[in-house]
Amino acid sequence: MEPYVTLFHWDTPYALEQEYGGFLSEDIVNDFRDFAELCFWEFGDRVKYWMTLNEPWTYCVNGYVSCNFPPGAASSPPPPAPAPAPAAAPTSGSNTNTLIYNKTFLSSGLGANLLASHIALDDRPIKYNFVPYRGSETMQYSNPNFIPHRGAFRQDYNLITSAISSGLENRVVNKTLIEKSGRNSINGFLTLSTPTKDVYTVGKNLLLAHAAAVQSYRTKFKAHQNGQIGIALVSCWFEPLNKDDEEDRKAAVRARDFMLGWFLAPVLNGRYPLNMIDNVSASNLPPFKSDEVDLLKGSIDFLGLNYYTSFYASHDPDPKITSGYNKDQNLAIYQEKKVGKETVKIGERAGSDWLYIVPHGIYELLKEINQKYNNSTYNLPPIYITENGVDEKHDHRLTAYQACKDTHRIKYHQDHLGNILKAMNDKDGKVNVKGYFAWSFCDNFEWQVGYTSRFGIIYIDYMNHLRRHPKESATWFSKFLVKNKSGDNKGSGNNVSGANANQSGDNKSLANNDPGANQSGDNKGSGNNVSGANANQSGDNNSSGNNVSGANEPEITRVRRTNPERALEMRTIGCDHQLVF
């Protein structure tokens, strides 16, 4: 068994969120490094593959733009709507500085009468409900009334946006205690936050935390533990809505840079993608300092890549968004488009409304990564597909036996493995893919939809003591792994050895996406085929192509393996570790 361990899967300690705002503060960098060092010390003798972060893009955008995930801090407000009648704001504790803020700035923006009744309510907790923190004698404070920050008072968002526009935007008080951990003194000021900048601040601190952990591992542990350390990034494939429109083609590239390049470019060469530098203000996305560049550059031994779905992208010069990450991109994304009178959907819809099955997307993505980053400027390391899978909606009416018939999942993995193999053999440059993790080992709690979505190859019966039932995909996958472990098929191609994947669940929806359906192509031709059911039992497969054998067969056709150095390693992962067969 070969464990592949992820250090951070969005589980920021609540105490650090309260103490200094979590990843909004650079203080998190050293704390994360210390946490990583503890893990290296305790488990480094058994763990040889580390990933510092899982999908930092998802953590940033869903946590600080769409607010669908914790900590729910809106940094890119939704389009303004007509202001509703002011509602009574929830009572919140506040200190003297916050009261001054309310009276001085909010009164001028919203009118003194609007806040007068709430100011009196704010005074009461100061006198009667003060809660000291870590022995601090300075009062705690919470968000000012009517300022919807870090997920609070979101019902008043449109009121604030339309009433005060962006005039007070850079004065929103960040919900952060002013006591500093481990220090004798307490800062006597409030930390002010810029919502449109927060998502980029968090992204930068995630990158610096990653780099600090990698530096620690390489200087203190690598020599005697002999392991590798990388990062797991998520990306969709973005196709131009109109391939003949140059602006749409540029928008698709821009979308990929704002998703994957945001984190991949810095860990390879210490700089943000040019598309981000050109489209985000320098005040929100300042360049890395020289010492930060040195720390980040080349800070991964391997790249973990998570892929699920694809989108259409089109240029939008004037997004109906006031400011922030979504406006900075100047694009719109869809999963269907109009061609004449017909609706063309990018892929067949799976269980989740964001997941459309587009197997050729992983081929296109791998090919672009290889073309863009596999050079002396970036020095792209080997790639592992660290998440790839499909779900179905939970249906309580189905028996466990019925729910385990998941031929769509078998086909999903077949088709994606076939496209990975195609990328590995691409005539314009072979992509160095070393392993594949299927998401997921078993049905799990998905971040946004809980237990209503099932990604696993093992069925969990939530109504009957959490009993496990292998789905048909589990049977297929286990045979696939075993046959490719011992297979000796004779042919000219390279084999794709399988995997199985994580368990902790995360819903990777994109902001502003329009649902669609129907698949736009699987790239099954040109000698890189995914064969279906009823394959032969002995598995000699003497054709000249590169085949991934198929579903529901008593024995899995063996995939040719004349070049083991190019073969994908066979791995499977459960929970936070990976099993090697």
N, C-alpha and C positions, 0 to 999 in steps of 0.2 A: 504494500500500500504506500503510495507516494502522496503525502499531503501538500496541497497548494493552499496557503493560508492568506486570507485577506485581513488586514489590520483594521480598516475603517470601512464599515458598510452603513454609514449615516447615523451611527449611534453616539452622537456627541453627548458627553456627560451633562446632565441637567445642571449640576453645580457650576460647571464652567460657563454654561449659557447665562446663568444668573450672575456669576461673578464678573465676567468681562465681555459677555456677548458671543461666546463661542468663537466661530471662525470669522466673525467680524473684527476680531482683535488679533494682532500679531502675537499676543501672549500665548496663543494656542500652539504656535510653532514649536516652542521648546517643550511644552507639555506633551504634545504628540510625540516628539522625539523621545522623551523619557518613557512614555508608554511603549513605544516601539522597542526601545532598548530592553525593557523588562521582558517583552515577548521573545526577543532574540536570546536573552539569557536563559529563559525558562524552557524554550522549545526548539532552539536552534540546532540542538544535536539531532533532532528528528525531522525538522522542517528544513527543506533545502530550496523551496520555492516560496517566496513572499510576494504579496501584492500590497502596496501601501494603501491604496484607495480603490474603492469600487465606484465607478461612474460619478466622478466629481461633477460632471455636467448636470446629471439628474439631481444631485443634492443642491446645486446652485439654483437651477431654474425652477424646479418644483418647490424648493424651500424659500426662495427669495423673489420669484417673479409670479408664478401662478398660485403660490401659497397652498398647493395641494398636499405637500409633505411638511413635516416639522422642519424648521421652527415656524414656518408660516409668516415670513416677513416680506410683505409686498414691496418690491423695488421697481416694478414696472406696472403702473396703474392701468386699469382697464379703460376702454374708451369712455369719455364723460357722457353722462346721461342727464336729462332734466333733473334739477335738484328737487328732492322730495321735501315735504314739510319737516322741519327739524324735530328729531325725536329726542327724548330724554336720554342723555348719555349715562352709561353705567357709572356708578360711584367708584372712584379709584383713589387710593392713597397718593399723597403727593408731598414733596417737601417745599420749602420756601422758594427755592429757585424755580421749581416748576410752576408755582403760583404766579411768580413774577412773569414767567414765560407766557402763561395763559393770559394774564391781564395786559401785558405789553403788546405781544404779537398777535394773539388770537383776537383780542378785542378790536384791533385795527382791521383785521381781515374779515371778521364775521359780525362785528357789532357787539358792544359791551353787554347789551341786554341779553344776548343769546347765552352768555356764559355766566352771568351774575349768579343765577340760582345754583349753578354747579360749583362755583368757587367756594361758597359757604359749605357745601357738602365735602369738598376737599379738605377744608380746615379740620374737620372732626377727626379723621383718622390720624392726623398729625398729633393731635392732643391725646387721643385715647387708644389708638391701635398701633403704636410704633412697635416694630419687631426688630431688635438688633440682629446683626448678621456677623458671625464670627467675632463677637465681642466689639464690633464697631459701635461707636457712639454717634455716628452719623445716620440720620434717618434714611430708610429705604424710600424709594419713590417708584411709581409706576407711570404708564403712559399718560400724557396730558389728555384731558377730555377732547373728543372729536378728532384726535389725530390717530388715524388707523395705521399703526406701525406694528410690525411683528405679529400680525394676525389679529390685533385687537380692534374693536369698533369698526369692523369692515362695512357695516351697514351704512355708515356715514361717508364712505369713500367718495361717492359722487358729489355729495354736498361740499366736501372740502375741495375736491378738484375744481369744481366749477366756481366756488366762492372765492378762493384765494389763489387759484391757478398755480403757478410755480413760484410765486413770490416767497412763500414760507417753506418751500420744499426742502431747502437745505438746513432748515432749523427744526426738523422733526427730532424729538428727543428719543434717543436710543434707550431701550429698556435694559439698562446696565447698572449694576451696583457700582458705586464709586470707591469701594474698598478694593485694594489690590492684595491678592493672595501672597502671603509670605513677606509682606513689607510692614515696616513699623508705622508708616504714615498713610493717611488716606487722602486721595486727591480731592480737593475742595471745589470740584466743578462737575458739571454734567457733560457726558459725552454726547455730542450732537451727530446725527446720522444723515447721510444723503441717500434717500431711497433709490434713486436711479444709479447710484454708484455701488450700492451694497453688494449686488450680485457679482460685480467684478472684484470687489474687495475680498469677498469670501473665496472666489476662484483663485485669487493670488495667494491668499493664506493657505489654501489647500495645497497649492503647488509648492510653496515654501516648506510646509510641513512634510510633504512627500520628500523633498530634496534633503531636508535635515535628517529624516529617518534613513534615507539611502546613504548619506555621508557617514552616519554613525555605523551602519552595518558594514560598510566597506572598510572603514578605518579600524573598527574594533572587533569585528566578528568574522568577516568573510575568510580571512586567511586560515583560520582553524575550523570553521564550520563548512566552508567550501560550498556555499549556497548561492542562489541568484535572487535578485529583487527587481520587481517591475511594478506596473500599474495596470489597472483594468479600466479601459475607456469604452464608452458606448457611442455608437453612431448609426444613424439610418443612412440609406442611400437616397440622395435627392436627384431626381431627374428634372430637366427643364420642362415646364408646362408646355411650351412651344419650342421644340428643338430647333426651329428655323429662326427664332428670335434671339439675337445675341444678348439682349438684356436678361432674358430668362436663363440663358446658359450661364451668364455671370452670377445670377441670383442663386442658381443651384450650387455653384462653387462656394459662394458666400455662405450659404446655409451649412455646408459641410465644414467650412472653416470656423464658423461660430459654434459648432457642436463638437467636432473631433479636434480640429486644429487648435482650438482654444487651449487645450491641455497637451496635445501631442507635440506641437511645435516647441513649446517651452522646455519640455523634458528631453528633447533631442538637441536643440541648439540655443536655448535660453531666451528666446524671443517669441512674442505673439505673432500670429499670422498677419500678413500685410492687410488683408481684408478687415481685420479687427482694428488695426492701427488707423486705417483710413476712415473707418466709419464710427468709431467710438471716440468721444472727446478725451484729450490727454489728461484732463482732470479726473475722469472716471477710470481710465485705463492707462496709468502712467507706465513708462517702460521700466523694466527691471534694472536695478542698480548693478554695477559691474560685479560686485561680489555675489549678488543673487544669480546673475548670468552664469558665473563660474560654478555655482552650487547646482544649478538646474541642468546645465548642459551635459548630455550623456548620462542622465541619472536613471536609466532603466537598462536592465540586462535583457529583458524581453517585454513585449507589448501584449497585454491582454485586450482582446477586442470583443465587445458584445454587439451582436447584430440580431434584430428581429424583423424589421419591416422597412418600407421605403415610402417616399412622398414625392409628389410633384412640387416644384418650386417656381414661382414667377416673381418678376421684379415689381415692387410696389413703391413708387417714389414718395407716396404720402400715406403711410399707414395711419389708420384711425386710432392711434394710440398717442397719448400725450408725450410720453418720454420713456426712456429706459431700454432694456435689452431688446424687447420685441420691435421697438421703433428703430433702433440702431441698425438692424439688419436690412431694412427696406425691402422686405419680401413677404410673400404670402405662400402658405403651403396647403396642399390639398391631397386627397387620395382618390379623386376622380376628376375628370375633365370632359368638356363638351367637344366633340368632333362632329361638326355638322349638327344633325339632329340627335345624334347618339351620345350616350354617356359612356366614356371609357374609364373604367376603374383600374387602379394600379395593381390590384391583386384580389384574390378571394379573401373575404373577411373571415377572421377567426372568431374566437369567443369575445375578446376585448374589442371595443370600438376603435381603438388606435392600431390594432394589429391586422395588417393585410399581408397575405402570404406572397412574397416576391423573392423567390430563390435566387434569381439572377442578380439581385441587389448586392448580395454578399460577394459575388464575383466582381462586380463593378467596383465595389468599395475596396476590396483587396488589391485590385489592379491599380486603382488610383493611388492608394497608400504607397504601393511599391514604386510607382512612377514618380511620385512627388517627394518621397522621403528616403528612398534607398539610393543615397548618393553621398558624396563626401561632405556636403553641407549638413546633413541630418544624421547619417549613419544609422539607418533603421535596423534595430535588432530583430531576432526571430519573433514570430507572431504566434500566439495561442488564441484560438476562438474560445473565450472564457464563458460566454453565454450565447445560446441559440436555442430557441424552442417556440412552441405554439400552445395555445390554451383552448379550452372549451368552457362554456358557461356551466356552472354547477346546476344540475337538474335533480331536485330531490325526488322526482317521480321515478327515476331510473334505479334499478337494482344495481348492486355492485357488479354483477356479471355483465349487465348491459352497458354500464359506464366504462368497463374495461375494453370495449371494442373501439379502439382509437386508430383506425387505419389512416385517418388524416394526419396523425402525428408521425406515423411511420413514413408516410410520403414526404412530409415536411423535412424530416432529417435526411432521407435519401436525396431529395432534390438539393438541399443545401450542401450536403457532403459532396455531391457531384459537382457543384459549382466551385467549391473550395478546391477540389482536385483539378478542375479546369484552370483555376488561377495558379495552382502550383506548376502547371505545365504550359502556361501561357507563352506563346512564341515571342511576345514582346518583352518578356522578362518573367522568370519563374519566381513566384512569391514564396518566401520561406516560412511556410506554416508548419508548426511543430506539433500541434495538438488541438483537440476539440472537446469542449465541454457542452453537453446538452443540458438545457434548462427544462425540466428539473428532475432531480432524483425522485421526489414525491410531491404530491399536491401540498401546497403551503399557503401561508397567510401572505397575500399580496398587499403591498403598502397602501394602495388607494382603495381597493375593492374587497379586501379581506378574503374570506373563504368562498366568495361567489365565482371565482375564476380558478380553473385547475390547469396547471402546467405540467404536472408530474407524469412520469412513466409508471409510477406506483400510485394506485388509487387509495386514498385515505377515507374510510367510512366514518364521517364525523358523527353519525347518529348511533353507531354501534362500537363504542369503546376504541375508536381510532384504529380499527383493524386495517391491516395493509393487504392490498390485492394487486398483484402485478398486472398491468395492462398488457394488451397485445404488443404495444411498442416496447415494453420491457423485455418480453420474450425475444422479439426481433433483435433488439439492441444487444442483448447478452450473447446471442448466437453470432451476431455481426462482429463483436469484439473478439470472441474466442476463435472464430474462423480466421480472422485477420491476424491474430496472434501467431497461429500455427500454419497459416496458409502458405502454399508454395506454387501458386498459379504461375503459369509460364506465359509471359507476354512482354510487351515493350513498355508498358505504362508503369506509373507509380501507384502504390496502394493508398487508400484512405483508411486509416485505422480510427476507430470511433472514440466515444467518450460518453459520459453522463454527467448531469450537472447539479448546480447549487440548489439550495433549499430555502433560503431566507426571503425570497419573494420581493419583487419591486415592480410597480406599474410604471412603465416608461412612456407615458403619454407626452406628446409634444404640445406646446401652446399653440392655439389658433389653428388646429387641424380640422379639416372637414372630412367626415367619414366617407368611405367608398367601398368598393368590392371588386371581385373578379380579377384574376391574375393576368399580368401583362407579359409573361414569358418566363420560361424556366431554363433556357439555354441548354437543352438536352441534346443538341446536335453536335457535330464536329468531333465525333469520336469520344466524347466525354459523357457517357450515357448512364442514367439511373435505371436499372432494369426493374421490372415489376414483380408480380407474383409468379409462382410456379417455376422458379428457376431450378436448374438441374441440381442434383444432389452431390455429385462428385466435384463439381466446380473447377473444371480445367480452363474454361473461358479463354480460348486461344485467339480471340480477335485482337486487332491492333489498337483498339481504343482503351480508355481508362474508365472502367465501370465500377459503380458502387452497387452491390447486389441488393435485391429488393425484399419485399414484404411477404409475410404470411407463408413462408416456405418451410418445409420440415428441416432442411439443411440450407445454410446460407452459402451462396456461391462465393468461392474464394476469389479475392481480388489479387491481381498479379503483383508481384513484389520482387522485381529484379534490382531495384535500387533502394535498399533499406535506408540509406542516409536521407533520402528525400521523403521517406514515409512519415506519415503522421504518427506520433506516439499514441498508444492506446491508453486512454485514461478515463476514469469516471469519478465524479465528485458527489459527495453527499454532505448536506449541511455546509460546513465551512472547510471541508477537507476533500481531497481528491484521491480516488482509489486507482491504483495502477494494476492492470491485469497482466 
